[in-house]
Amino acid sequence: MTTEAMLWQPSAERIARANITEFARRAAGIAGRPFPDYAALWRWSTEEREAFWRALWDFAGVIGERGARTLVDPAKMPGARWFPDARINFAENLIARRPIDDTGDALVFRGENKFARRVSHAELVAMVSRVATALKEHGIASGDRVAAYVPNMPEVIGATLGTASVGAVWSSCSPDFGVQGVLDRFGQIGPRVLFTVDGYWYNGKAIPILDKVAEVVARLPTVERVVVIPYLEASGQGSPDLSPIRGAVSWETFVGPGRERKMTPQVSTISWAVAKTAPCWTSFSPAAGLRSLMYSVQVSTSRLAMADPIAPTPMNPTRSVMSLALSVVLVVVMLAG
């Protein structure tokens, strides 16, 4: 049975204050003609692609240099290049839009029923600053690889953005991977720094992984420093012995109080590395073993940086970084499709 009845329609007030409505108004001024409905705006976006994307860059308030060219080789799919001269930093665009003293939630984390934590925007900026400082002190620079053998947790967000802020390339895999699965992936990219955890929780049970980490590092000669985040320890499981792991230090040792004094929680203290065509992160397909396809996300991050401001609905000042990351994913899927 089919029906043409509309399931839901936004109110006139909601439509009037939606971001896409405001963008359509601005785009009409650029195009020199009105866009009475979404279909008209969509047609303009496909007929005048360069004008559309330049307008979107400006509307989204992307932080960085747009460059002179907007589109190169438009007939190639794949192969077309958008904003090939752009120079931006993904992490800067994600966190530098907030006041430096913003105490609102950036991250809300729960590790099953064992661990709960909230991280404010100001705390997240401070964390990213410390990670970036520590990585630079270790000599990590644009193009270097940083890997993570971790679950999802606040320190991982800080490490990801800290890596991006210095222009290095991030990659990660889940801590439930076996040793060979990790080696099959990270062996292809040769990371210099490895972030990991002492273990994780699954179905109420503590799963230590430092024995696996020691074996991975022993067989991954490019790794110079291992940074261990105290997930189980923070849940009351005791302090782990890191001595069997080559080059291992605790999270606090790596990003500790000395660096916090050097890099105060201000966005302006972060020296952002800007990228043109460098990868932002490397991911792998779900295939097993060496058949896993490695692919890099290039700095089409100029388009990632547009994700949040172009969400169709009105902006919410209490949105978290995690919801912003979801917006990034949705825009990537939209652009890829």
ChimeraX attribute file (.defattr): number of C-alpha atoms within 10 A of each C-alpha:
attribute: neighborCount
match mode: 1-to-1
recipient: residues
	/A:1	2
	/A:2	4
	/A:3	6
	/A:4	5
	/A:5	6
	/A:6	6
	/A:7	6
	/A:8	6
	/A:9	8
	/A:10	9
	/A:11	8
	/A:12	8
	/A:13	8
	/A:14	13
	/A:15	16
	/A:16	13
	/A:17	14
	/A:18	17
	/A:19	19
	/A:20	19
	/A:21	19
	/A:22	17
	/A:23	17
	/A:24	19
	/A:25	16
	/A:26	16
	/A:27	22
	/A:28	16
	/A:29	11
	/A:30	13
	/A:31	14
	/A:32	9
	/A:33	10
	/A:34	15
	/A:35	19
	/A:36	11
	/A:37	10
	/A:38	12
	/A:39	10
	/A:40	12
	/A:41	20
	/A:42	14
	/A:43	12
	/A:44	17
	/A:45	15
	/A:46	11
	/A:47	11
	/A:48	12
	/A:49	15
	/A:50	18
	/A:51	16
	/A:52	19
	/A:53	17
	/A:54	16
	/A:55	16
	/A:56	19
	/A:57	19
	/A:58	12
	/A:59	17
	/A:60	18
	/A:61	14
	/A:62	24
	/A:63	20
	/A:64	17
	/A:65	15
	/A:66	18
	/A:67	12
	/A:68	10
	/A:69	14
	/A:70	18
	/A:71	16
	/A:72	14
	/A:73	11
	/A:74	13
	/A:75	8
	/A:76	9
	/A:77	8
	/A:78	9
	/A:79	10
	/A:80	12
	/A:81	16
	/A:82	19
	/A:83	24
	/A:84	19
	/A:85	17
	/A:86	22
	/A:87	20
	/A:88	25
	/A:89	27
	/A:90	27
	/A:91	24
	/A:92	24
	/A:93	20
	/A:94	21
	/A:95	20
	/A:96	16
	/A:97	12
	/A:98	14
	/A:99	12
	/A:100	18
	/A:101	14
	/A:102	14
	/A:103	12
	/A:104	17
	/A:105	18
	/A:106	23
	/A:107	20
	/A:108	15
	/A:109	13
	/A:110	13
	/A:111	17
	/A:112	13
	/A:113	9
	/A:114	15
	/A:115	14
	/A:116	11
	/A:117	11
	/A:118	14
	/A:119	19
	/A:120	18
	/A:121	24
	/A:122	21
	/A:123	22
	/A:124	23
	/A:125	30
	/A:126	23
	/A:127	27
	/A:128	28
	/A:129	30
	/A:130	28
	/A:131	28
	/A:132	30
	/A:133	26
	/A:134	18
	/A:135	22
	/A:136	14
	/A:137	10
	/A:138	14
	/A:139	11
	/A:140	20
	/A:141	19
	/A:142	19
	/A:143	15
	/A:144	18
	/A:145	25
	/A:146	28
	/A:147	26
	/A:148	25
	/A:149	22
	/A:150	25
	/A:151	20
	/A:152	13
	/A:153	16
	/A:154	20
	/A:155	21
	/A:156	19
	/A:157	17
	/A:158	22
	/A:159	23
	/A:160	26
	/A:161	27
	/A:162	28
	/A:163	31
	/A:164	28
	/A:165	29
	/A:166	26
	/A:167	27
	/A:168	24
	/A:169	26
	/A:170	26
	/A:171	22
	/A:172	23
	/A:173	18
	/A:174	14
	/A:175	23
	/A:176	17
	/A:177	14
	/A:178	13
	/A:179	17
	/A:180	17
	/A:181	18
	/A:182	22
	/A:183	20
	/A:184	15
	/A:185	24
	/A:186	27
	/A:187	17
	/A:188	10
	/A:189	18
	/A:190	17
	/A:191	22
	/A:192	19
	/A:193	23
	/A:194	25
	/A:195	23
	/A:196	28
	/A:197	25
	/A:198	27
	/A:199	25
	/A:200	23
	/A:201	18
	/A:202	11
	/A:203	8
	/A:204	11
	/A:205	10
	/A:206	16
	/A:207	15
	/A:208	17
	/A:209	19
	/A:210	19
	/A:211	14
	/A:212	18
	/A:213	27
	/A:214	20
	/A:215	16
	/A:216	22
	/A:217	21
	/A:218	14
	/A:219	14
	/A:220	17
	/A:221	13
	/A:222	17
	/A:223	21
	/A:224	15
	/A:225	21
	/A:226	26
	/A:227	22
	/A:228	26
	/A:229	22
	/A:230	22
	/A:231	24
	/A:232	21
	/A:233	15
	/A:234	13
	/A:235	15
	/A:236	11
	/A:237	13
	/A:238	10
	/A:239	11
	/A:240	15
	/A:241	10
	/A:242	18
	/A:243	10
	/A:244	13
	/A:245	19
	/A:246	17
	/A:247	16
	/A:248	24
	/A:249	17
	/A:250	19
	/A:251	18
	/A:252	12
	/A:253	14
	/A:254	22
	/A:255	20
	/A:256	15
	/A:257	12
	/A:258	11
	/A:259	19
	/A:260	16
	/A:261	10
	/A:262	12
	/A:263	22
	/A:264	17
	/A:265	22
	/A:266	16
	/A:267	22
	/A:268	12
	/A:269	14
	/A:270	22
	/A:271	13
	/A:272	19
	/A:273	19
	/A:274	22
	/A:275	26
	/A:276	19
	/A:277	17
	/A:278	18
	/A:279	21
	/A:280	27
	/A:281	21
	/A:282	20
	/A:283	16
	/A:284	17
	/A:285	11
	/A:286	9
	/A:287	9
	/A:288	13
	/A:289	13
	/A:290	14
	/A:291	12
	/A:292	15
	/A:293	13
	/A:294	14
	/A:295	12
	/A:296	15
	/A:297	15
	/A:298	16
	/A:299	25
	/A:300	21
	/A:301	25
	/A:302	26
	/A:303	20
	/A:304	21
	/A:305	27
	/A:306	23
	/A:307	22
	/A:308	22
	/A:309	20
	/A:310	22
	/A:311	18
	/A:312	15
	/A:313	14
	/A:314	17
	/A:315	14
	/A:316	7
	/A:317	8
	/A:318	9
	/A:319	14
	/A:320	18
	/A:321	20
	/A:322	15
	/A:323	13
	/A:324	18
	/A:325	15
	/A:326	14
	/A:327	20
	/A:328	21
	/A:329	14
	/A:330	16
	/A:331	20
	/A:332	16
	/A:333	10
	/A:334	9
	/A:335	10
	/A:336	8
	/A:337	6
